[in-house]
Amino acid sequence: MQERHSFRLSLRIVFYREDDAWIAHCLETDVAGDGQTKREALDSLWDATVIQFEASPRWKNPANFFTPAPGRYFEMYALGADVARADMDVSAERLTEVDGDLDEIAGRVYVDGGLAVV
């Protein structure tokens, strides 16, 4: 039986509006999701992250999972207001489940022009 490994991974997410949708954009992986609410955007991001997490080793490109977002998203994160903070243990099995509420996920909200009031 192959041993399963898990590892700690801190992911930062910036939430921002684009047209009529919320975007949840992960800084460490440059993966994003969208939705009508922040929670829907986070769920969409989570689904995209699972696909990226599973596909990267399958295509023998594990570094693809850790390609950072462009600098402007780091700036948006730095200017954003904290909405939540959490640490997670990551494994393939754990990554396929979304546990908890938005309040348990690390993220910041960016509003064009600076800090958001949350």
Protein Blocks (a to p, Z undefined) as FASTA:
>chain_A
ZZddddddddddddddehjbccdddfklopacddfbfklmmmmmmmmmmmmmmmmmmnop
aklmmcccdfklmmmmmmpccfbdcdddddfklmmpcgdjfklpccddddehiacdZZ
